[in-house]
């Protein structure tokens, strides 16, 4: 083979051997922002407990370099560095950790903190899973960002399948169980139809008696609860503490009190927008099933 031909072939082989540039990764976050990475994230900071759970469920737990307080699940999360909480972040430590992406909670982290992170040159993904299916979508998007799509997709599939098994359809003509969900006692606060827990109530065959109110977490009066006369009153606690129910027990005219239907749910599975909400749905559906049986409802 002539030397000139060998050189030409060598150059051609060399050109083809150069690896192509990595394609950009882009997803749209829960607030409509396009989030772009040049390569799958290897270093992730999660600024909410539910986001820590999402990262682990998506198969990228080993990419987490920092989380916030109360990130207590799974157990492996307890060993990850803490860089603050919803009210206070250590920006210097976050920057020094050189994260490829920061996962923030739109309604849980302060907007000024999110903007400061962006001004520091960090890529931020805003999470706000306000429906049950949005939790699955969040897993899928985090899987794309971390390059763990197959694991994330399978986790989302399992989660959706578990939810489907827990649905309690209300037949036409049937009356759903009247539900009051208390999220705070002083001032007395509840949830409207747009809240994630209200969707759980509906899925379990209940009716949120304050669904029509304007704010996501409206403040109400005790008298309004008495007038609506719920058949079950629900609240959540981290340690199953039911002291919240004591003021209601004195109101013996309430249907929920007469039925003994003052139920404490486990806070971290009903209030946290992670895949563990399946357990919260199971708890809430079980409580409504018991009330329905006692009332001889279908």
GUTI-990742 format. One line per 4 residues: number of its first residue (from 0); their letters; for each residue x, y, z of N, C-alpha, C. Coordinates in pm, whole numbers. Atoms other than C-alpha are relative to their C-alpha. Last residue first. Example, Ala and Ser with C-alpha at 12.3 -4.5 7.8 and 13.67 -1.06 7.14 Angstrom:
# GUTI-990742
1> sa> -82,-119,-6,1367,-106,714,-77,109,73 ~ 89,-119,0,1230,-450,780,90,120,0
***
This chain:
# GUTI-990742
297> xxxx> -56,95,99,-7193,130,4954,150,12,-8 ~ -4,-58,133,-7275,314,5279,57,-101,-98 ~ 65,90,99,-7372,111,5583,-12,70,-136 ~ 118,-73,46,-7274,402,5811,-84,-80,-98
293> xxxx> 80,-32,-119,-7035,179,6005,-126,76,-38 ~ 63,123,-50,-6909,28,5679,-90,30,119 ~ 104,39,97,-6847,370,5526,-73,-124,48 ~ 114,-90,-20,-6660,478,5839,-115,-39,-91
289> xxxx> 60,33,-131,-6437,172,5824,-120,88,28 ~ 71,128,13,-6374,218,5451,-70,-36,131 ~ 129,-28,62,-6288,583,5513,-82,-127,-20 ~ 81,-75,-96,-6016,487,5761,-138,29,-58
285> xxxx> 44,91,-105,-5880,220,5527,-90,68,101 ~ 107,82,56,-5871,466,5238,-54,-97,104 ~ 120,-83,11,-5671,708,5452,-118,-79,-56 ~ 50,-35,-133,-5417,448,5562,-132,77,-9
281> xxxx> 51,123,-59,-5374,306,5209,-60,26,139 ~ 127,28,67,-5342,654,5063,-63,-124,62 ~ 96,-96,-51,-5073,729,5321,-138,-20,-61 ~ 35,46,-135,-4891,407,5233,-101,95,64
277> xxxx> 82,121,18,-4903,507,4865,-44,-54,135 ~ 138,-44,-19,-4771,845,4981,-97,-115,-28 ~ 58,59,-121,-4446,653,5011,-140,50,28 ~ 70,124,34,-4377,742,4649,-60,-67,122
273> xxxx> -93,102,48,-4297,1094,4765,-78,-126,-33 ~ 32,38,139,-4505,1409,4812,105,-94,-57 ~ -121,-14,81,-4474,1421,5193,-27,-56,-140 ~ -29,-141,25,-4796,1489,5385,120,22,-91
269> xxxx> 116,-65,60,-4950,1140,5379,31,144,-39 ~ 47,74,117,-4640,925,5431,-125,62,-63 ~ -98,2,109,-4441,1157,5658,-44,-82,-120 ~ -28,-124,71,-4742,1249,5871,91,-18,-121
265> xxxx> -145,-17,-12,-4871,909,5973,45,113,-90 ~ -79,66,103,-5249,946,5998,148,27,23 ~ -133,-57,19,-5450,1029,6308,77,-83,-102 ~ -109,90,40,-5821,948,6287,131,77,-21
261> xxxx> -102,-103,-11,-6123,1097,6461,133,-71,-17 ~ -83,-9,120,-6403,864,6348,88,125,5 ~ -136,26,-47,-6558,758,6679,101,10,-112 ~ -51,123,62,-6890,742,6493,138,-39,52
257> xxxx> 93,108,-32,-7057,993,6725,49,-134,-55 ~ -20,32,-142,-6751,1215,6700,-90,-117,39 ~ -130,65,-14,-6755,1206,6319,26,-41,144 ~ 12,139,46,-7129,1279,6311,131,-76,19
253> xxxx> -65,29,127,-7071,1592,6519,-14,-148,-37 ~ 101,-2,107,-7328,1647,6796,59,-34,-136 ~ 62,131,16,-7079,1531,7061,-106,-3,-110 ~ 114,-37,84,-6860,1838,7026,-76,-126,-39
249> xxxx> 99,-68,-84,-6629,1765,7321,-126,38,-78 ~ 73,102,-76,-6441,1509,7114,-108,63,89 ~ 112,49,78,-6345,1785,6872,-85,-99,79 ~ 107,-100,9,-6129,1971,7122,-123,-48,-76
245> xxxx> 70,-24,-127,-5939,1646,7202,-107,108,-9 ~ 142,37,9,-5857,1554,6842,-80,34,125 ~ 72,-95,85,-5525,1741,6820,-150,-25,3 ~ 51,-108,-84,-5403,1532,7115,-77,104,-80
241> xxxx> 138,-36,34,-5382,1235,6878,-57,110,88 ~ 55,-77,-112,-5004,1189,6868,-140,47,-37 ~ 137,48,-27,-4932,927,6600,-62,66,122 ~ -9,107,-100,-4559,1010,6620,-137,-53,42
237> xxxx> -121,81,22,-4511,1224,6309,6,-118,96 ~ -100,-24,-103,-4871,1346,6319,120,-90,-27 ~ -123,80,10,-5150,1379,6066,98,40,108 ~ -116,-86,-14,-5513,1490,6081,122,-91,-4
233> xxxx> -135,54,14,-5846,1342,5984,104,106,29 ~ -96,-110,-13,-6205,1409,6084,138,-62,3 ~ -132,40,-49,-6472,1165,5965,88,124,4 ~ 18,135,-53,-6846,1200,5905,132,-60,46
229> xxxx> -74,110,63,-6806,1575,5866,-30,-134,67 ~ 23,130,-65,-7085,1806,5993,72,-117,-68 ~ -25,99,107,-7057,2100,5748,-17,-142,50 ~ 107,-12,100,-7221,2329,6009,16,-106,-109
225> xxxx> 123,51,-61,-6989,2204,6286,-115,3,-101 ~ -12,146,-3,-6684,2256,6064,-128,-62,55 ~ 18,46,138,-6791,2613,5987,8,-152,-7 ~ 143,-1,30,-6836,2678,6361,-27,-52,-141
221> xxxx> 53,125,-54,-6477,2573,6424,-149,-12,-32 ~ 47,-7,-137,-6372,2855,6195,-50,-137,46 ~ 145,14,-17,-6160,2829,5883,-36,15,147 ~ 31,-9,-143,-5813,2919,5757,-152,1,14
217> xxxx> 80,-108,-58,-5755,2802,5401,-13,-9,152 ~ 14,40,-142,-5466,2582,5286,-77,108,74 ~ -37,141,-7,-5472,2599,4904,-18,-55,140 ~ -142,29,-26,-5658,2929,4922,26,-150,6
213> xxxx> -100,-55,92,-6001,2962,4751,144,-38,29 ~ -62,-123,-50,-6251,2739,4931,118,39,-89 ~ 32,-117,83,-6448,2488,4723,66,129,46 ~ -68,4,130,-6286,2173,4866,-18,130,-78
209> xxxx> -44,-137,27,-6393,2254,5222,73,10,-134 ~ 111,-93,-25,-6607,1943,5281,39,146,-24 ~ -60,-105,-82,-6346,1719,5114,-104,110,20 ~ 22,-135,51,-6558,1437,4977,57,100,99
205> xxxx> 44,-102,-93,-6452,1075,5024,-25,133,-69 ~ 146,-3,-8,-6432,770,4801,-53,98,102 ~ 47,97,-100,-6065,689,4858,-152,2,18 ~ -35,134,46,-5956,861,4537,-56,-107,93
201> xxxx> 91,33,110,-6143,1175,4646,25,-142,-50 ~ 134,15,-57,-5958,1185,4978,-99,-43,-107 ~ 1,129,-69,-5626,1126,4801,-138,-27,58 ~ 8,101,105,-5700,1416,4564,-3,-140,62
197> xxxx> 140,0,43,-5771,1632,4868,-21,-101,-113 ~ 74,88,-92,-5431,1526,5003,-149,-3,-36 ~ -28,140,29,-5260,1673,4695,-82,-94,89 ~ -105,61,-82,-5426,2010,4750,15,-148,-33
193> xxxx> -125,7,75,-5623,2168,4466,113,-67,76 ~ 2,107,100,-5961,2084,4620,131,-15,-74 ~ 105,-11,101,-5899,2291,4933,16,-109,-105 ~ -49,5,138,-5709,2205,5249,-116,19,-96
189> xxxx> 33,122,74,-5760,2277,5622,57,10,-142 ~ -24,-4,144,-5656,2530,5884,-30,-136,-63 ~ 54,122,60,-5760,2613,6241,12,10,-152 ~ 142,0,35,-5535,2892,6364,-42,-132,-67
185> xxxx> 6,-139,-49,-5423,2739,6591,87,89,-89 ~ 107,-25,-96,-5512,2379,6498,-12,145,46 ~ -52,-81,-111,-5323,2297,6182,-115,35,92 ~ -146,-4,11,-5358,2050,5893,63,83,111
181> xxxx> -61,-110,-75,-5714,1940,5968,151,-5,-16 ~ -142,27,-23,-5884,1725,5705,62,123,66 ~ -71,-122,-38,-6264,1724,5722,144,-37,31 ~ -131,1,-66,-6425,1444,5525,45,142,35
177> xxxx> -36,-140,-23,-6787,1373,5423,126,6,88 ~ -17,-32,-142,-6801,1013,5298,45,145,14 ~ -134,20,-56,-6916,993,4937,3,41,147 ~ -51,-118,-68,-7290,965,4867,139,-29,55
173> xxxx> -54,22,-134,-7383,705,4611,52,131,58 ~ 109,4,-98,-7605,804,4319,47,-25,142 ~ 96,-108,23,-7347,714,4055,-117,-15,99 ~ 101,27,101,-7096,476,4207,-97,117,-11
169> xxxx> 133,-22,-57,-6798,608,4400,-102,-17,-112 ~ 95,-77,82,-6469,457,4282,-136,11,69 ~ 133,38,-44,-6230,349,4559,-103,80,-80 ~ 108,-92,34,-5879,356,4411,-135,-56,45
165> xxxx> 58,-61,-121,-5615,158,4599,-120,89,-29 ~ 61,103,-84,-5510,-86,4326,-75,59,119 ~ 119,52,69,-5451,196,4080,-73,-102,85 ~ 109,-96,-16,-5214,360,4329,-129,-53,-63
161> xxxx> 46,7,-139,-4996,50,4346,-116,95,25 ~ 74,125,-14,-4975,36,3966,-55,-16,141 ~ 131,-19,62,-4876,402,3948,-87,-125,15 ~ 77,-95,-81,-4594,345,4198,-141,19,-57
157> xxxx> 45,71,-120,-4469,36,4017,-89,89,87 ~ 101,99,41,-4456,224,3685,-56,-73,121 ~ 124,-73,29,-4278,522,3842,-111,-97,-39 ~ 53,-45,-129,-4014,293,3994,-132,74,-19
153> xxxx> 57,117,-67,-3968,121,3656,-59,39,135 ~ 122,37,73,-3922,455,3481,-68,-119,65 ~ 104,-97,-33,-3673,571,3744,-133,-36,-67 ~ 39,21,-139,-3462,258,3714,-115,91,37
149> xxxx> 67,130,-8,-3458,277,3334,-48,-28,141 ~ 137,3,52,-3391,651,3329,-70,-134,20 ~ 47,127,-56,-3085,654,3553,-145,-25,-46 ~ -42,110,87,-2893,922,3362,-39,-136,52
145> xxxx> -109,77,-60,-2921,1167,3651,51,-112,-89 ~ -108,-90,-40,-3125,1433,3471,121,-76,54 ~ -61,-55,122,-3337,1170,3294,120,86,37 ~ -73,108,65,-3400,982,3618,69,47,-127
141> xxxx> -126,11,-74,-3494,1309,3785,85,-112,-58 ~ -85,-114,39,-3752,1359,3510,134,-3,73 ~ -46,18,137,-3899,1009,3553,95,113,-42 ~ -98,109,2,-3921,1039,3930,61,-14,-139
137> xxxx> -121,-52,-63,-4093,1376,3899,110,-106,2 ~ -67,-81,102,-4344,1227,3655,131,57,54 ~ -61,93,97,-4430,961,3912,76,76,-107 ~ -110,65,-73,-4488,1228,4178,72,-97,-93
133> xxxx> -118,-88,13,-4691,1430,3927,119,-56,77 ~ -78,42,117,-4928,1131,3910,124,87,-17 ~ -61,131,-23,-5041,1191,4267,84,-43,-119 ~ 95,110,22,-5096,1559,4206,71,-131,25
129> xxxx> 126,-33,-64,-4923,1874,4331,-112,-98,-32 ~ 92,108,40,-4565,1763,4262,-134,16,72 ~ 128,-28,-67,-4390,2102,4298,-101,-106,-42 ~ 95,110,-16,-4022,2063,4210,-125,49,72
125> xxxx> 107,-27,-96,-3800,2342,4079,-103,-113,-1 ~ 124,63,47,-3472,2233,3912,-106,23,108 ~ 106,33,-96,-3178,2465,3976,-120,-59,-71 ~ 118,41,73,-2847,2493,3787,-104,-51,98
121> xxxx> 44,139,-14,-2593,2679,3995,-126,-25,-81 ~ -38,80,116,-2415,2997,3884,-44,-145,4 ~ -130,60,-29,-2419,3181,4215,45,-95,-111 ~ -99,-107,19,-2700,3393,4072,141,-50,31
117> xxxx> -18,-21,144,-2903,3072,4038,106,108,-27 ~ -71,117,53,-2848,2983,4403,26,17,-150 ~ -140,-15,-38,-2947,3336,4504,83,-117,-53 ~ -62,-98,89,-3269,3307,4305,148,19,33
113> xxxx> -12,62,131,-3359,2986,4488,69,96,-98 ~ -109,98,-7,-3285,3145,4824,23,-66,-135 ~ -126,-73,-1,-3500,3448,4742,120,-92,5 ~ -29,-40,138,-3786,3217,4645,131,76,-8
109> xxxx> 24,-142,22,-3775,3056,4990,44,41,-140 ~ -122,-79,-14,-3790,2679,4976,-31,146,-31 ~ -61,29,-129,-4114,2491,5042,130,74,25 ~ 79,-59,-107,-4344,2617,4768,62,-20,138
105> xxxx> 49,-132,36,-4098,2562,4481,-77,67,114 ~ 145,13,-18,-3907,2274,4637,-62,138,-18 ~ 64,-85,-100,-3548,2276,4508,-151,-21,-1 ~ 144,26,7,-3330,2018,4329,-67,77,113
101> xxxx> 64,-17,-130,-2980,2159,4284,-149,-20,-20 ~ 138,-50,-3,-2787,2033,3982,-47,9,144 ~ 41,-15,139,-2428,1958,3883,-142,55,-8 ~ 108,85,53,-2331,2024,4243,-25,25,-148
97> xxxx> -1,3,146,-1990,2175,4316,-110,-91,-58 ~ 29,140,36,-1983,2091,4690,-7,-21,-151 ~ -124,77,-11,-1811,2426,4751,-20,-147,-34 ~ -87,-33,113,-2119,2605,4618,126,-84,2
93> xxxx> 63,52,121,-2347,2426,4865,89,25,-122 ~ -24,144,5,-2105,2489,5152,-61,-61,-126 ~ -143,23,24,-2100,2861,5080,30,-149,-12 ~ -31,-18,142,-2478,2875,5043,147,-28,-30
89> xxxx> -141,-38,-4,-2549,2729,5387,49,9,-144 ~ -91,82,80,-2927,2730,5370,142,53,14 ~ -140,-45,-6,-3174,2858,5628,87,-98,-77 ~ -12,-140,-39,-3554,2851,5636,144,53,-4
85> xxxx> 83,-85,86,-3634,2529,5449,19,149,29 ~ 140,42,3,-3340,2351,5611,-78,98,-86 ~ 100,-94,-46,-2961,2361,5621,-139,-58,-2 ~ -44,-137,31,-2668,2199,5439,-110,100,34
81> xxxx> 111,-94,-9,-2683,1845,5577,50,142,-28 ~ -26,-132,-60,-2424,1590,5461,-125,88,-5 ~ -39,-102,98,-2558,1243,5376,11,136,69 ~ -145,-19,1,-2553,963,5634,49,107,-95
77> xxxx> -45,-54,-129,-2922,982,5720,149,28,2 ~ 2,-146,5,-3014,940,5353,54,62,128 ~ -127,-48,55,-2903,576,5364,6,152,-3 ~ -99,-10,-107,-3198,503,5592,133,55,-50
73> xxxx> -27,125,-72,-3442,582,5312,111,19,102 ~ 37,124,69,-3580,816,5429,54,6,-142 ~ -23,116,-86,-3477,1070,5692,-37,-132,-66 ~ -16,99,107,-3439,1393,5499,40,-131,66
69> xxxx> 120,83,12,-3570,1588,5798,3,-92,-121 ~ 52,67,-120,-3289,1845,5763,-132,-70,-31 ~ 41,-87,-109,-3164,1925,5413,-50,-82,119 ~ 146,-7,-14,-2962,1721,5163,-32,97,113
65> xxxx> 54,-76,-114,-2605,1711,5035,-152,1,-5 ~ -114,-49,-79,-2379,1510,4801,-46,83,118 ~ 32,-108,-94,-2652,1297,4646,123,37,82 ~ -43,-129,56,-2521,1098,4349,-24,115,97
61> xxxx> -144,-11,-18,-2535,762,4533,55,130,-59 ~ -33,-37,-138,-2909,807,4566,149,18,24 ~ -116,-90,1,-2949,806,4189,41,43,141 ~ -124,74,18,-3180,509,4133,126,84,3
57> xxxx> -38,-5,141,-3498,709,4073,133,-70,-26 ~ 94,85,74,-3631,601,4414,36,-6,-148 ~ -27,140,-32,-3317,745,4577,-91,-92,-81 ~ -131,32,57,-3355,1077,4396,34,-146,27
53> xxxx> 12,16,144,-3728,1091,4471,132,-43,-63 ~ 64,129,27,-3670,1028,4842,-12,-25,-150 ~ -98,101,-37,-3425,1318,4863,-55,-139,-30 ~ -93,8,112,-3677,1526,4674,112,-99,28
49> xxxx> 62,81,106,-3946,1447,4931,92,-14,-121 ~ 1,144,-28,-3711,1559,5208,-64,-83,-110 ~ 125,38,-65,-3652,1899,5045,2,-151,24 ~ 38,-98,-101,-3343,2087,4923,-136,-26,62
45> xxxx> 146,2,-11,-3175,1805,4730,-43,87,118 ~ 43,-53,-129,-2814,1857,4614,-152,3,0 ~ 136,-54,-16,-2690,1637,4330,-19,50,143 ~ 2,-60,-133,-2339,1552,4206,-131,78,15
41> xxxx> -76,88,-88,-2305,1314,3911,-2,49,145 ~ -49,-56,-127,-2571,1480,3697,69,-107,83 ~ 75,42,-119,-2601,1331,3349,64,50,129 ~ -18,144,-21,-2417,1542,3090,-81,-39,122
37> xxxx> -86,45,108,-2435,1897,2947,24,-151,4 ~ -132,43,-46,-2731,1974,3168,80,-48,-120 ~ -91,68,94,-3042,2173,3075,133,-32,67 ~ -123,27,-74,-3342,2277,3283,90,-86,-87
33> xxxx> -80,102,67,-3627,2434,3085,133,-12,74 ~ -135,-38,39,-3845,2622,3332,70,-115,-70 ~ -10,-32,141,-4218,2547,3332,137,46,-47 ~ 41,-140,19,-4273,2563,3705,26,48,-142
29> xxxx> 142,-15,-34,-4270,2187,3759,-50,143,-7 ~ 32,23,-141,-3941,2149,3572,-146,34,27 ~ 75,-117,-45,-3904,2104,3196,-40,-24,145 ~ 134,31,-47,-3631,1857,3103,-67,132,37
25> xxxx> 93,-107,-37,-3312,1888,2901,-132,-58,48 ~ 118,59,-64,-3004,1670,2863,-90,114,43 ~ 56,-69,-114,-2740,1789,2617,-122,-75,52 ~ 120,-77,27,-2581,1534,2386,-49,67,127
21> xxxx> 117,47,-75,-2226,1426,2461,-119,91,-27 ~ 27,-82,-118,-1983,1523,2186,-128,-50,67 ~ 87,-115,24,-1908,1233,1953,-22,78,128 ~ 136,19,-52,-1610,1013,2036,-85,123,-25
17> xxxx> 27,-105,-97,-1310,1061,1804,-143,-15,49 ~ -21,49,-136,-1247,721,1643,-28,106,104 ~ 115,78,-44,-1406,827,1311,14,-47,145 ~ 118,-87,-6,-1151,1104,1267,-122,-75,51
13> xxxx> -11,-86,-117,-862,876,1359,-121,90,15 ~ 31,83,-117,-976,616,1108,3,85,126 ~ 145,27,4,-982,882,837,-42,-81,122 ~ 71,-122,-38,-638,1010,931,-150,-24,7
9> xxxx> -22,-23,-142,-497,660,923,-73,122,49 ~ 86,92,-74,-658,593,586,14,19,151 ~ 138,-45,18,-497,905,442,-98,-88,78 ~ 19,-120,-81,-158,815,588,-144,48,-7
5> xxxx> 3,42,-141,-180,462,449,-24,120,90 ~ 131,60,-26,-278,602,109,-12,-43,144 ~ 100,-108,-3,21,839,106,-138,-55,31 ~ -4,-70,-129,252,550,201,-106,108,10
1> xx> -81,-122,3,146,340,-94,-10,75,132 ~ 86,-119,0,0,0,0,89,124,0
***
